[in-house]
Structure formats: structure tokens, C-alpha cells
Amino acid sequence: MAKFDVYDLTAAKVGEIELADSVFGIEPNKQAIFDAVIRQQASWRQGTHDTKTRSEVSGGGKKPFRQKGTGRARQGSTRATQFRHGGIAFGPTPCKYVLKVNRKVRQLALKSGLSLKAQNEALKVVNTIAMENAKTKDFVKVLDAFQLDKKVLFVIDSSEDFENAYLASRNLQRVEMVTVEGLNIFDLQNASALVVTEAAAKKLGEVLGNE
């Protein structure tokens, strides 16, 4: 079990917490992280792109000119790919870009991402995320207290009082807030810093530690 300092929203230390080494202290597997990120990005692609071949474009039923005697190359349709308004050769068609990555590899990627943040001292644990109001300027004070000036990912437990914090942070482009269930490897890798509530950290240890 590794010990981490616990802070309040003013960045003052209020205690310590022990977190499972199997989740926050493993040797990061970069290949698992890479595979999981590529899988997630691929799942965002709609795959609805489509072009019409010469058999699908309208027109072209008549032979444009006679077969012989013109000195030109023989043509059977003005909808061939070399003609204007013709079909598209080898164009994209609808397809699925979904990639399969085993569940254990996805879990390993999350644990590797969390451990990487811990090793780089980019992980902060706060006792609570509850705020008295939903003012963005108050949330900015929290970021300033922790000296977080780049992209930050907040992970909270769904049972916590986080509504005001969520409302106050959603106007900030560099801040993302997700629940433990919504944590994904792309957001984890895309953030320069990770702030986890005490309840969320314990839940991550329970959920991922049993995998």
C-alpha cells in the first residue's frame, strides 16, 4: 500500500490515505495504454462516409459515341470514372472501425495510466469536492491553489456532493470531471494532472484491484 497526502480545496494537507499498489503503483504498460487509446478513438468514428461508383450515379445509359472510326478511345458510358459526373473509383464506403481490445488489457491500461500519474507526481487526492456555490471563479481559485494551469481531470464518486463543483467547472475548457464509472484511458492520458477525491480513490482501488 502506498501513502498519498490528502488535501482540502485550499491545497492544505488534511491527512493521508493508503492506496493499493496494484492500481496506483504498478509498472506502466505503455503498449496496453496505446492499444486502449487507439480503440477508444476508433470507436468515435462513425464510418458513414460513402461515394457512388459508376453503377450508382444516375445517367450514362447511352454510349457517348460510336465504337470505331472517331480516333478516340472506345467508351461505353459517360459515367465511367474518367468522366466529369462519373463514378468514383476506390472511394470510401460505409464500414465499422471498432477495434477489439480484451477487457483485461483495458483494465491494465487504466491501472497503468493511474500509476503513471502517481509516478510523475501529477496525482492529487482531495478529501471532498463539495462547494458552497456553483461559481466558476471559486473553482478557478481551487485550480490556482494547486497550481494547475494545464488540462486537469477530476475523478469523483457518484455518491458524493459534486453538483456545484461540476456546474462551476463545466465552463472551463481545461477541466474535465468524470465519475469512477466514467473514467477512461483517453481522458486520463489527455490530462496533465489528475485530481481524485478520497472516496473515488478508494473505489478505484476496490474496482480495479479485484481485476
C-alpha positions as a Markdown table, in Angstrom:
| # | Residue | x | y | z |
|---|---|---|---|---|
| 1 | Met | 0.0 | 0.0 | 0.0 |
| 2 | Ala | 1.3 | 3.4 | -1.0 |
| 3 | Lys | 0.6 | 6.5 | 1.1 |
| 4 | Phe | -0.6 | 9.7 | -0.5 |
| 5 | Asp | -1.3 | 13.1 | 1.1 |
| 6 | Val | -4.9 | 14.2 | 1.2 |
| 7 | Tyr | -5.7 | 17.9 | 0.7 |
| 8 | Asp | -8.7 | 20.1 | 1.0 |
| 9 | Leu | -9.8 | 22.5 | -1.7 |
| 10 | Thr | -7.4 | 25.2 | -0.5 |
| 11 | Ala | -4.5 | 22.8 | -1.1 |
| 12 | Ala | -3.9 | 22.4 | 2.7 |
| 13 | Lys | -2.9 | 18.9 | 3.8 |
| 14 | Val | -5.5 | 17.4 | 6.0 |
| 15 | Gly | -4.4 | 13.8 | 6.2 |
| 16 | Glu | -3.0 | 10.7 | 4.4 |
| 17 | Ile | -4.5 | 7.8 | 2.5 |
| 18 | Glu | -3.2 | 4.4 | 1.6 |
| 19 | Leu | -4.0 | 3.2 | -1.9 |
| 20 | Ala | -3.4 | -0.2 | -3.5 |
| 21 | Asp | -0.1 | -0.7 | -5.2 |
| 22 | Ser | -1.9 | -3.0 | -7.7 |
| 23 | Val | -3.7 | 0.1 | -9.0 |
| 24 | Phe | -1.6 | 3.1 | -8.3 |
| 25 | Gly | 1.9 | 1.6 | -8.1 |
| 26 | Ile | 2.4 | -0.9 | -11.0 |
| 27 | Glu | 5.0 | -0.6 | -13.7 |
| 28 | Pro | 3.0 | 1.2 | -16.5 |
| 29 | Asn | 2.4 | -0.9 | -19.6 |
| 30 | Lys | 2.7 | 1.5 | -22.4 |
| 31 | Gln | 1.5 | -1.0 | -25.1 |
| 32 | Ala | -1.7 | -1.5 | -23.2 |
| 33 | Ile | -2.2 | 2.3 | -22.9 |
| 34 | Phe | -1.6 | 2.7 | -26.6 |
| 35 | Asp | -4.0 | -0.1 | -27.6 |
| 36 | Ala | -6.7 | 1.2 | -25.3 |
| 37 | Val | -6.4 | 4.8 | -26.6 |
| 38 | Ile | -6.5 | 3.7 | -30.3 |
| 39 | Arg | -9.5 | 1.5 | -29.5 |
| 40 | Gln | -11.4 | 4.4 | -27.9 |
| 41 | Gln | -10.5 | 6.9 | -30.7 |
| 42 | Ala | -11.6 | 4.3 | -33.4 |
| 43 | Ser | -15.0 | 3.9 | -31.6 |
| 44 | Trp | -15.7 | 7.6 | -32.2 |
| 45 | Arg | -15.5 | 7.2 | -36.0 |
| 46 | Gln | -19.0 | 7.0 | -37.5 |
| 47 | Gly | -17.9 | 5.2 | -40.6 |
| 48 | Thr | -20.8 | 6.6 | -42.6 |
| 49 | His | -18.7 | 8.0 | -45.4 |
| 50 | Asp | -19.8 | 6.9 | -48.9 |
| 51 | Thr | -19.2 | 7.6 | -52.5 |
| 52 | Lys | -21.0 | 6.4 | -55.6 |
| 53 | Thr | -19.4 | 4.0 | -58.1 |
| 54 | Arg | -20.2 | 4.2 | -61.8 |
| 55 | Ser | -23.1 | 1.7 | -61.2 |
| 56 | Glu | -24.7 | 4.1 | -58.7 |
| 57 | Val | -24.5 | 7.5 | -60.3 |
| 58 | Ser | -27.5 | 8.5 | -62.5 |
| 59 | Gly | -27.4 | 8.7 | -66.3 |
| 60 | Gly | -24.9 | 7.3 | -68.7 |
| 61 | Gly | -27.2 | 4.7 | -70.2 |
| 62 | Lys | -26.3 | 5.7 | -73.8 |
| 63 | Lys | -23.0 | 5.0 | -75.5 |
| 64 | Pro | -21.4 | 8.5 | -75.9 |
| 65 | Phe | -20.1 | 7.9 | -79.4 |
| 66 | Arg | -19.7 | 5.0 | -81.8 |
| 67 | Gln | -17.2 | 2.3 | -81.2 |
| 68 | Lys | -14.9 | 2.8 | -84.3 |
| 69 | Gly | -13.9 | 5.5 | -86.7 |
| 70 | Thr | -13.6 | 8.5 | -84.4 |
| 71 | Gly | -9.9 | 8.1 | -83.5 |
| 72 | Arg | -10.8 | 8.3 | -79.8 |
| 73 | Ala | -10.6 | 5.6 | -77.2 |
| 74 | Arg | -13.8 | 3.5 | -77.1 |
| 75 | Gln | -16.2 | 4.4 | -74.3 |
| 76 | Gly | -19.4 | 2.7 | -73.1 |
| 77 | Ser | -20.7 | 5.3 | -70.7 |
| 78 | Thr | -20.2 | 8.9 | -69.7 |
| 79 | Arg | -20.4 | 7.7 | -66.0 |
| 80 | Ala | -17.1 | 6.0 | -66.1 |
| 81 | Thr | -14.6 | 7.2 | -63.6 |
| 82 | Gln | -12.6 | 9.3 | -66.0 |
| 83 | Phe | -15.6 | 11.5 | -67.0 |
| 84 | Arg | -17.0 | 14.5 | -65.2 |
| 85 | His | -20.1 | 13.5 | -63.3 |
| 86 | Gly | -18.8 | 9.9 | -63.4 |
| 87 | Gly | -18.5 | 7.5 | -60.6 |
| 88 | Ile | -15.7 | 7.4 | -58.0 |
| 89 | Ala | -13.1 | 4.7 | -58.2 |
| 90 | Phe | -12.0 | 3.1 | -55.0 |
| 91 | Gly | -13.8 | 5.6 | -52.9 |
| 92 | Pro | -14.8 | 5.1 | -49.2 |
| 93 | Thr | -17.8 | 3.0 | -48.4 |
| 94 | Pro | -19.6 | 2.6 | -45.0 |
| 95 | Cys | -17.7 | 0.5 | -42.6 |
| 96 | Lys | -17.1 | -0.1 | -38.9 |
| 97 | Tyr | -13.8 | 1.0 | -37.3 |
| 98 | Val | -14.4 | -0.8 | -34.0 |
| 99 | Leu | -11.3 | -2.5 | -32.6 |
| 100 | Lys | -11.4 | -5.3 | -30.1 |
| 101 | Val | -9.2 | -5.0 | -27.0 |
| 102 | Asn | -9.6 | -7.6 | -24.3 |
| 103 | Arg | -11.2 | -6.4 | -21.0 |
| 104 | Lys | -8.1 | -7.3 | -19.0 |
| 105 | Val | -5.9 | -5.2 | -21.3 |
| 106 | Arg | -8.3 | -2.2 | -20.9 |
| 107 | Gln | -8.2 | -2.6 | -17.1 |
| 108 | Leu | -4.4 | -2.8 | -17.3 |
| 109 | Ala | -4.4 | 0.4 | -19.3 |
| 110 | Leu | -6.4 | 2.2 | -16.7 |
| 111 | Lys | -4.1 | 1.0 | -13.9 |
| 112 | Ser | -1.1 | 1.9 | -15.9 |
| 113 | Gly | -2.4 | 5.4 | -16.5 |
| 114 | Leu | -3.2 | 5.9 | -12.8 |
| 115 | Ser | 0.3 | 4.6 | -11.8 |
| 116 | Leu | 1.9 | 6.8 | -14.4 |
| 117 | Lys | 0.2 | 9.9 | -12.9 |
| 118 | Ala | 1.3 | 8.9 | -9.5 |
| 119 | Gln | 4.9 | 8.3 | -10.6 |
| 120 | Asn | 5.0 | 11.7 | -12.3 |
| 121 | Glu | 3.6 | 13.4 | -9.1 |
| 122 | Ala | 0.7 | 14.5 | -11.2 |
| 123 | Leu | -1.9 | 12.9 | -8.9 |
| 124 | Lys | -3.6 | 14.8 | -6.1 |
| 125 | Val | -6.1 | 13.4 | -3.6 |
| 126 | Val | -8.7 | 15.7 | -2.1 |
| 127 | Asn | -11.0 | 15.0 | 0.8 |
| 128 | Thr | -14.1 | 16.3 | -0.9 |
| 129 | Ile | -15.2 | 18.2 | -4.0 |
| 130 | Ala | -18.2 | 19.7 | -2.4 |
| 131 | Met | -18.5 | 23.5 | -2.9 |
| 132 | Glu | -20.9 | 26.0 | -1.3 |
| 133 | Asn | -21.9 | 27.6 | -4.6 |
| 134 | Ala | -21.5 | 26.9 | -8.4 |
| 135 | Lys | -19.4 | 29.9 | -9.2 |
| 136 | Thr | -16.7 | 29.4 | -11.8 |
| 137 | Lys | -14.4 | 32.0 | -10.2 |
| 138 | Asp | -14.4 | 29.9 | -7.0 |
| 139 | Phe | -13.4 | 26.8 | -8.9 |
| 140 | Val | -10.6 | 28.7 | -10.5 |
| 141 | Lys | -9.3 | 29.5 | -7.0 |
| 142 | Val | -9.1 | 25.8 | -6.4 |
| 143 | Leu | -7.0 | 25.3 | -9.5 |
| 144 | Asp | -4.8 | 28.2 | -8.5 |
| 145 | Ala | -4.3 | 26.8 | -5.1 |
| 146 | Phe | -3.0 | 23.5 | -6.6 |
| 147 | Gln | -1.1 | 25.4 | -9.3 |
| 148 | Leu | -3.0 | 23.6 | -12.0 |
| 149 | Asp | -2.6 | 25.7 | -15.2 |
| 150 | Lys | -3.0 | 22.9 | -17.8 |
| 151 | Lys | -5.6 | 20.2 | -18.5 |
| 152 | Val | -6.9 | 18.7 | -15.4 |
| 153 | Leu | -9.1 | 15.6 | -14.9 |
| 154 | Phe | -11.2 | 15.4 | -11.8 |
| 155 | Val | -12.5 | 11.9 | -10.8 |
| 156 | Ile | -15.3 | 11.8 | -8.2 |
| 157 | Asp | -17.6 | 9.1 | -6.7 |
| 158 | Ser | -21.2 | 9.3 | -7.9 |
| 159 | Ser | -22.4 | 9.2 | -4.3 |
| 160 | Glu | -20.6 | 12.5 | -3.4 |
| 161 | Asp | -21.9 | 16.0 | -3.4 |
| 162 | Phe | -20.3 | 17.3 | -6.6 |
| 163 | Glu | -23.1 | 19.2 | -8.4 |
| 164 | Asn | -21.9 | 22.7 | -7.6 |
| 165 | Ala | -18.3 | 21.7 | -8.5 |
| 166 | Tyr | -19.5 | 20.3 | -11.8 |
| 167 | Leu | -21.5 | 23.3 | -12.7 |
| 168 | Ala | -18.7 | 25.6 | -11.7 |
| 169 | Ser | -16.1 | 23.7 | -13.8 |
| 170 | Arg | -18.0 | 23.0 | -17.0 |
| 171 | Asn | -17.2 | 26.4 | -18.5 |
| 172 | Leu | -13.5 | 25.8 | -18.1 |
| 173 | Gln | -12.1 | 24.2 | -21.3 |
| 174 | Arg | -9.1 | 22.7 | -19.5 |
| 175 | Val | -11.1 | 20.9 | -16.8 |
| 176 | Glu | -12.9 | 17.6 | -17.2 |
| 177 | Met | -14.9 | 15.9 | -14.4 |
| 178 | Val | -16.0 | 12.3 | -14.5 |
| 179 | Thr | -17.2 | 9.6 | -12.1 |
| 180 | Val | -15.3 | 6.5 | -11.3 |
| 181 | Glu | -17.6 | 4.6 | -13.7 |
| 182 | Gly | -16.9 | 7.1 | -16.5 |
| 183 | Leu | -13.2 | 7.1 | -16.2 |
| 184 | Asn | -11.5 | 6.2 | -19.5 |
| 185 | Ile | -7.9 | 6.0 | -20.7 |
| 186 | Phe | -8.2 | 8.8 | -23.2 |
| 187 | Asp | -9.2 | 11.4 | -20.7 |
| 188 | Leu | -6.6 | 10.1 | -18.3 |
| 189 | Gln | -3.8 | 10.4 | -20.8 |
| 190 | Asn | -5.1 | 13.7 | -22.2 |
| 191 | Ala | -4.9 | 15.4 | -18.8 |
| 192 | Ser | -1.6 | 16.8 | -17.5 |
| 193 | Ala | -2.8 | 16.4 | -13.9 |
| 194 | Leu | -5.3 | 14.1 | -12.1 |
| 195 | Val | -7.3 | 15.1 | -9.0 |
| 196 | Val | -9.1 | 12.3 | -7.3 |
| 197 | Thr | -11.4 | 12.6 | -4.3 |
| 198 | Glu | -10.7 | 10.3 | -1.3 |
| 199 | Ala | -13.9 | 8.3 | -1.9 |
| 200 | Ala | -13.2 | 7.9 | -5.6 |
| 201 | Ala | -9.6 | 6.8 | -4.9 |
| 202 | Lys | -10.8 | 4.1 | -2.6 |
| 203 | Lys | -13.5 | 2.9 | -5.1 |
| 204 | Leu | -10.9 | 2.8 | -7.9 |
| 205 | Gly | -8.7 | 0.6 | -5.6 |
| 206 | Glu | -11.6 | -1.7 | -5.0 |
| 207 | Val | -12.9 | -2.0 | -8.5 |
| 208 | Leu | -9.6 | -2.2 | -10.4 |
| 209 | Gly | -7.7 | -4.0 | -7.6 |
| 210 | Asn | -10.0 | -7.0 | -8.0 |
| 211 | Glu | -9.5 | -7.3 | -11.7 |
